[in-house]
Amino acid sequence: MLSLKYLAQKFYEEGDMKRANRLFEQIAPKYVGKPQGERVMFFLADTYFQRKDYNMAGYQFERFVKSYSKSDKVAEASFLGAKSYFKLSPVYSLDQTDTDKALGKLQLFINSYPDSEYFSEANAMAKELTTKKEHKAYEIAKQFNKLGQFDFTFLTPAVAAFDNFISDFWVCLP
């Protein structure tokens, strides 16, 4: 009879992430603290990522990094965890809490693993998130300015919003 670990790995290698995920969820608690636990926990986190369950993937990759900090997979897990939060970042017009969290995770990865093969991709993702936050700040300032044309009480917040935009996202213009 095949062991669940072998079967889970077989499903993982075949790309059947749904089945692999279910089996890894069942067996992961049995491998905590054992040498095989590192591999099982990484596969569990990766199955969540492959299934586009980025909340659980981010959480599981964080657990992996904390539990197996000396693993040779820790840089990859840290990157994939940050990428999971990147995938959760909404469009600029919505609340940017997830964007802030993703930027923090990406910056931690960039600072911790400057020689990683994922370094340039992490920088590109961080730049995209920063641009999204800039866009949101600019649109807020623009909205205050528009409202100020009809109600002068909005002019002061409009000026403050533009001042904040300039100080937070100063770009040297030619």
Solvent accessible surface area in square Angstrom, and as a share of the most:
residue,aa,sasa,rsa
1,M,244,1.09
2,L,100,0.50
3,S,65,0.42
4,L,72,0.36
5,K,51,0.22
6,Y,117,0.45
7,L,46,0.23
8,A,0,0.00
9,Q,40,0.18
10,K,77,0.33
11,F,26,0.11
12,Y,37,0.14
13,E,123,0.55
14,E,110,0.49
15,G,50,0.48
16,D,47,0.25
17,M,33,0.15
18,K,111,0.47
19,R,126,0.46
20,A,0,0.00
21,N,3,0.01
22,R,122,0.44
23,L,24,0.12
24,F,2,0.01
25,E,76,0.34
26,Q,106,0.47
27,I,5,0.03
28,A,7,0.06
29,P,93,0.58
30,K,128,0.54
31,Y,45,0.17
32,V,93,0.54
33,G,76,0.73
34,K,107,0.45
35,P,121,0.76
36,Q,80,0.35
37,G,0,0.00
38,E,52,0.23
39,R,114,0.42
40,V,1,0.01
41,M,8,0.04
42,F,11,0.05
43,F,26,0.11
44,L,7,0.03
45,A,0,0.00
46,D,11,0.06
47,T,0,0.00
48,Y,12,0.05
49,F,26,0.11
50,Q,88,0.39
51,R,100,0.36
52,K,144,0.61
53,D,54,0.28
54,Y,34,0.13
55,N,99,0.51
56,M,69,0.31
57,A,0,0.00
58,G,0,0.00
59,Y,107,0.41
60,Q,10,0.04
61,F,1,0.00
62,E,44,0.20
63,R,92,0.34
64,F,1,0.00
65,V,41,0.24
66,K,162,0.69
67,S,76,0.49
68,Y,42,0.16
69,S,73,0.47
70,K,197,0.83
71,S,12,0.08
72,D,136,0.70
73,K,79,0.33
74,V,18,0.10
75,A,26,0.20
76,E,46,0.21
77,A,0,0.00
78,S,21,0.13
79,F,3,0.01
80,L,21,0.10
81,G,4,0.04
82,A,2,0.01
83,K,41,0.17
84,S,0,0.00
85,Y,15,0.06
86,F,32,0.13
87,K,93,0.40
88,L,45,0.22
89,S,17,0.11
90,P,33,0.21
91,V,92,0.53
92,Y,70,0.27
93,S,69,0.45
94,L,102,0.51
95,D,103,0.53
96,Q,15,0.07
97,T,85,0.50
98,D,59,0.30
99,T,0,0.00
100,D,70,0.36
101,K,95,0.40
102,A,0,0.00
103,L,40,0.20
104,G,42,0.40
105,K,55,0.23
106,L,0,0.00
107,Q,88,0.39
108,L,111,0.55
109,F,0,0.00
110,I,20,0.10
111,N,102,0.52
112,S,58,0.37
113,Y,56,0.21
114,P,77,0.48
115,D,142,0.74
116,S,22,0.14
117,E,149,0.67
118,Y,49,0.18
119,F,60,0.25
120,S,82,0.53
121,E,71,0.32
122,A,0,0.00
123,N,61,0.31
124,A,62,0.48
125,M,12,0.05
126,A,14,0.11
127,K,148,0.63
128,E,98,0.44
129,L,1,0.00
130,T,51,0.30
131,T,73,0.42
132,K,39,0.17
133,K,54,0.23
134,E,45,0.20
135,H,77,0.34
136,K,48,0.20
137,A,26,0.20
138,Y,87,0.33
139,E,50,0.22
140,I,79,0.40
141,A,0,0.00
142,K,91,0.39
143,Q,94,0.42
144,F,62,0.26
145,N,62,0.32
146,K,120,0.51
147,L,65,0.32
148,G,0,0.00
149,Q,122,0.54
150,F,166,0.69
151,D,60,0.31
152,F,160,0.67
153,T,105,0.61
154,F,67,0.28
155,L,69,0.34
156,T,105,0.61
157,P,45,0.28
158,A,3,0.02
159,V,92,0.53
160,A,48,0.37
161,A,14,0.11
162,F,56,0.23
163,D,80,0.42
164,N,88,0.45
165,F,44,0.19
166,I,86,0.44
167,S,86,0.55
168,D,98,0.51
169,F,38,0.16
170,W,167,0.58
171,V,87,0.50
172,C,110,0.66
173,L,148,0.74
174,P,178,1.12
